[in-house]
């Protein structure tokens, strides 16, 4: 699931229209539509607003946000999966080293 899909799901479960959620986030309705369709990125600070509105763990929102960011970087690369695996190992190594 992408961040945009998650936002749409949360909005629909809450019975909100796009314009209502867009207003609460302080963004345009057209921009929110593009976020929900994974055509535009949401700002990281908007995750806190979503967390407060929908009572969803901020860690879940941040994971989806970061995944979208990573995907936008590697999506057209032939060795994307290999690069992501290497990055995963680097993160694991750094976590172990700092523990």
PyMOL commands that set and color helices and strands:
alter all, ss='L'
color gray80, all
select helices_A, chain A and resi 3-13+18-25+29-36+46-54+58-74+80-98
alter helices_A, ss='H'
color red, helices_A
deselect
rebuild
show_as cartoon
